[in-house]
Amino acid sequence: MSGTIVEPRSTPAPGAPSARRAAPAAGPRAVRSAATSVKYVLLIGAAAIFVGPLLWLFTTAVKAPDEIYTFPPVWWPQSPSWDNFALAWNAAPFDRFFLNSAITTVAGTALKVLNAVLTAYAFSFLAFPRKQWLFLVLLGAMMVPGHVVLLPNFLTIASLGWVNTYAGLILPGIGSVFATFLLRQHMLTIPRELIEAAKVDGAGHLRILFGIVLPVSRPILLTVVIITVVEEWNNFIWPLIVTNSDHMRTLPIGLMMLKNQETVANWGTIMAGTVMVMAPMLLIFLIAQRHIVGGLTQGAVKG
């Protein structure tokens, strides 16, 4: 018998990790960490691209003239002043411009959204000849630039005597193919059983629209309202063409007048006027941006 001593094999304790088990690879984790870092760097860079001009706009509105034209640029003024806002307000009748923009925005939005709701309901739930062909024609209108119809619209408004009136400012723009398309796409996702049940109960089209369709379409409806408000508030070309007196001008035209008053532009005053014009729309967007994204997503669900 040999004198070799055989050592007993050690048995690992229950639950203890095996020595033969390979250590987790650090490669994939490092790759994911690097990808996350690159993603955040790109997001921060994109945010700087969009936030930078806004920051420059707001800070320039409260700068003194010598700080606006210095190099290297001064991002934050040493002594912020609100004098530029007073100069901008008094340089043009901004109170009248605000009133005109508010009237045209509220009335134009209400009429445009109502028109889009009725049209979208008709294309979604009513049966009439050549409905699909008519909808394709409607979509084709989206391909036509809006400037093409400026002259025909102006000639029509002039023949009706609506130049320099709220009717001339508002009525030619109450049709929105984009709003109709978004609403129609969402209405197609509403179960037909709801509509058929309402018809069995004796509900008419208006009752179905305002009692069933619109309550379940609030997100997309809110999106359409916000987009339309911003569009009406920022409208420049049509008010410039159809008005010829300061009494009926709107805010975007007021900014142009503010810039053209002097040979050398006072950029502090111009920036202050720009802040006053864009502040309401920026506030609306910051409050309702979640609804805008959600509504646009809902409008793309079904075609």
C-alpha positions in Angstrom: 0.0 0.0 0.0 1.4 3.4 -1.0 2.3 6.0 1.7 0.8 8.9 -0.3 -1.6 11.0 1.7 -4.8 12.0 -0.1 -6.3 15.2 1.1 -10.1 15.2 1.5 -11.9 17.3 -1.1 -13.5 20.3 0.4 -17.3 20.7 -0.2 -18.5 24.3 -0.5 -21.1 25.4 1.9 -24.7 25.6 0.7 -25.4 28.9 -0.9 -21.7 29.9 -1.2 -20.6 30.9 -4.7 -18.6 28.3 -6.6 -14.9 29.1 -7.2 -15.2 27.8 -10.7 -18.0 30.3 -11.6 -16.6 32.9 -13.9 -16.5 36.5 -12.7 -19.1 38.8 -14.5 -17.6 40.4 -17.5 -17.0 44.1 -17.2 -17.0 44.7 -21.0 -20.8 45.1 -21.6 -21.3 47.2 -18.5 -18.6 49.6 -19.5 -20.1 49.9 -23.0 -23.5 50.7 -21.6 -22.0 53.3 -19.2 -20.1 54.9 -22.1 -23.2 54.9 -24.3 -25.2 56.6 -21.4 -22.5 59.2 -21.0 -22.5 60.0 -24.7 -26.3 60.2 -24.7 -26.3 62.8 -21.8 -23.6 64.8 -23.5 -25.7 64.9 -26.7 -28.8 65.9 -24.8 -27.0 68.6 -23.0 -25.6 69.9 -26.2 -29.0 69.9 -27.9 -30.5 71.7 -24.9 -27.8 74.4 -25.1 -28.5 74.9 -28.8 -32.2 75.6 -28.0 -31.9 77.3 -24.7 -28.9 79.5 -25.6 -30.8 81.9 -28.0 -33.7 82.2 -25.5 -31.2 83.0 -22.7 -29.6 85.7 -24.9 -33.0 87.1 -25.8 -34.1 87.5 -22.2 -30.8 88.9 -20.9 -30.4 91.3 -23.8 -33.9 92.7 -23.0 -32.6 93.9 -19.6 -29.1 95.0 -20.7 -27.7 98.5 -21.0 -26.8 99.6 -24.6 -23.0 99.4 -23.8 -23.3 95.8 -22.7 -25.2 94.7 -25.8 -22.5 95.8 -28.3 -19.4 94.7 -26.3 -17.1 91.9 -27.3 -16.7 89.3 -25.9 -20.4 89.1 -25.3 -21.8 89.7 -21.8 -24.3 87.0 -21.0 -25.6 88.4 -17.8 -25.9 92.2 -17.2 -24.1 93.7 -14.2 -27.1 95.9 -13.4 -30.4 94.6 -15.0 -32.7 97.3 -16.1 -36.4 97.2 -17.2 -36.2 100.5 -19.1 -36.2 98.6 -22.5 -39.7 97.3 -21.8 -41.0 100.8 -21.1 -39.3 102.1 -24.3 -40.7 99.2 -26.4 -44.2 99.7 -25.0 -44.2 103.5 -25.7 -42.5 103.3 -29.1 -45.6 101.8 -30.7 -49.3 101.4 -29.6 -48.6 98.0 -28.1 -51.8 98.1 -26.0 -53.9 98.3 -29.2 -51.7 95.6 -30.8 -52.3 93.3 -27.8 -56.0 93.8 -28.1 -56.1 93.1 -31.8 -54.0 90.0 -31.4 -56.2 88.8 -28.5 -59.4 89.3 -30.4 -58.1 87.6 -33.6 -56.5 84.7 -31.7 -59.6 83.9 -29.6 -62.2 84.3 -32.4 -60.0 82.7 -35.0 -59.2 79.7 -32.8 -62.8 79.1 -31.9 -64.0 79.2 -35.5 -61.1 77.2 -36.8 -61.5 74.4 -34.2 -65.3 74.3 -34.6 -64.9 74.0 -38.3 -62.3 71.2 -37.9 -64.4 69.3 -35.4 -67.5 69.3 -37.7 -65.5 68.3 -40.7 -63.6 65.6 -38.9 -66.8 64.2 -37.6 -68.3 64.1 -41.0 -65.3 62.3 -42.5 -65.3 59.8 -39.6 -68.9 58.8 -39.0 -71.1 60.0 -41.9 -71.6 58.1 -45.1 -71.7 60.2 -48.3 -70.6 59.6 -51.9 -66.9 59.9 -52.7 -66.0 60.4 -49.1 -62.5 58.9 -49.5 -61.8 60.9 -52.6 -62.9 64.1 -51.0 -60.6 63.4 -48.0 -57.7 62.8 -50.4 -58.5 66.2 -52.0 -58.5 67.7 -48.6 -55.1 66.2 -47.8 -53.8 67.5 -51.2 -54.6 71.0 -49.9 -51.9 70.5 -47.3 -49.3 70.4 -50.1 -50.3 73.8 -51.4 -48.3 76.7 -49.8 -50.5 79.2 -48.0 -49.0 82.1 -50.0 -50.6 80.8 -53.1 -54.1 81.9 -51.9 -53.0 85.3 -50.5 -54.0 87.3 -53.6 -57.4 85.6 -54.2 -58.3 86.0 -50.5 -57.3 89.7 -50.5 -59.3 90.3 -53.7 -62.3 88.6 -52.1 -61.9 90.6 -48.8 -61.5 93.9 -50.7 -64.6 93.3 -52.8 -66.6 92.7 -49.6 -65.3 95.9 -48.0 -63.6 94.0 -45.1 -60.1 95.5 -45.4 -59.0 96.9 -42.0 -61.7 94.9 -40.2 -61.7 91.9 -37.8 -63.8 90.0 -40.3 -61.1 90.4 -42.9 -58.5 89.3 -40.4 -60.3 86.3 -39.1 -62.6 84.7 -41.6 -60.2 83.8 -44.5 -58.2 81.5 -42.1 -60.9 79.5 -40.4 -60.2 76.4 -42.4 -57.4 74.1 -41.1 -56.6 70.9 -43.0 -54.0 69.9 -40.4 -56.5 70.2 -37.5 -59.1 68.3 -39.4 -56.6 65.5 -40.2 -55.6 65.2 -36.5 -59.1 65.1 -35.2 -60.3 62.7 -37.9 -57.4 60.3 -37.2 -58.3 60.2 -33.5 -62.1 59.9 -34.1 -61.5 56.7 -36.2 -60.1 55.0 -33.0 -63.4 55.6 -31.1 -65.3 52.2 -31.0 -68.2 52.2 -33.4 -70.3 50.4 -30.7 -70.5 53.7 -28.8 -71.9 55.5 -31.8 -74.3 52.8 -32.7 -75.6 52.6 -29.1 -76.2 56.3 -29.1 -78.1 56.1 -32.4 -80.3 53.3 -31.0 -81.1 55.5 -28.0 -82.3 58.2 -30.5 -79.3 60.6 -30.3 -78.7 62.8 -33.2 -75.4 63.8 -34.7 -74.9 66.9 -32.6 -75.7 65.0 -29.4 -73.3 62.2 -30.4 -70.6 64.8 -31.2 -70.8 66.9 -28.1 -71.9 64.1 -25.7 -69.7 61.2 -26.8 -67.0 62.0 -29.4 -65.6 65.3 -27.9 -65.4 64.1 -24.3 -63.2 61.1 -25.3 -61.2 63.4 -27.6 -60.1 65.9 -25.0 -56.3 65.3 -25.4 -56.2 65.7 -29.2 -58.7 68.5 -29.0 -56.5 70.4 -26.5 -53.5 69.8 -28.8 -55.4 71.3 -31.8 -56.5 74.3 -29.7 -52.9 75.0 -28.5 -51.4 74.6 -32.0 -54.1 76.9 -33.4 -53.6 79.5 -30.7 -49.9 79.7 -31.4 -50.5 79.9 -35.2 -53.1 82.7 -34.8 -51.0 84.7 -32.4 -47.9 84.5 -34.6 -49.6 85.2 -37.9 -47.8 87.9 -39.7 -48.3 87.9 -43.5 -52.1 88.1 -43.7 -52.5 90.9 -41.1 -49.8 92.8 -42.8 -51.7 92.5 -46.2 -55.2 93.1 -45.0 -54.6 96.0 -42.7 -53.2 99.5 -43.4 -53.6 101.4 -40.2 -52.0 101.0 -36.7 -55.5 100.8 -35.3 -55.9 97.2 -36.7 -52.3 96.0 -36.6 -51.3 92.9 -34.6 -48.3 92.2 -32.4 -46.0 90.6 -35.0 -46.4 93.7 -37.2 -45.7 95.9 -34.1 -42.3 94.2 -33.8 -41.5 95.0 -37.4 -42.5 98.6 -36.8 -40.3 98.7 -33.7 -37.3 97.6 -35.7 -37.9 100.1 -38.6 -38.4 103.2 -36.5 -34.7 104.2 -36.4 -31.9 103.8 -38.9 -29.8 102.0 -36.2 -31.8 99.4 -34.4 -32.0 99.5 -30.7 -31.7 95.8 -30.0 -32.4 96.1 -26.3 -35.8 97.6 -27.1 -36.4 95.1 -29.9 -35.6 92.2 -27.6 -37.9 93.6 -24.9 -40.7 93.8 -27.4 -40.0 90.3 -28.5 -40.2 89.0 -24.9 -43.6 90.7 -24.5 -44.9 89.1 -27.6 -43.6 85.6 -27.1 -44.2 85.4 -23.3 -47.9 84.3 -23.4 -47.3 81.6 -26.0 -44.2 80.4 -24.2 -46.1 80.1 -21.0 -48.9 78.2 -22.7 -46.4 75.8 -24.3 -44.6 75.1 -21.0 -47.9 74.4 -19.2 -49.4 72.2 -22.0 -46.4 70.5 -23.7 -47.3 67.1 -22.2 -50.7 67.3 -23.8 -49.3 68.4 -27.1 -47.0 65.4 -27.3 -49.7 63.0 -26.2 -52.3 64.4 -28.6 -50.0 64.2 -31.6 -49.3 60.6 -30.7 -53.0 59.8 -30.5 -53.6 61.4 -33.9 -51.1 59.0 -35.5 -52.7 55.8 -34.1 -55.0 54.8 -37.0 -55.2 55.9 -40.6 
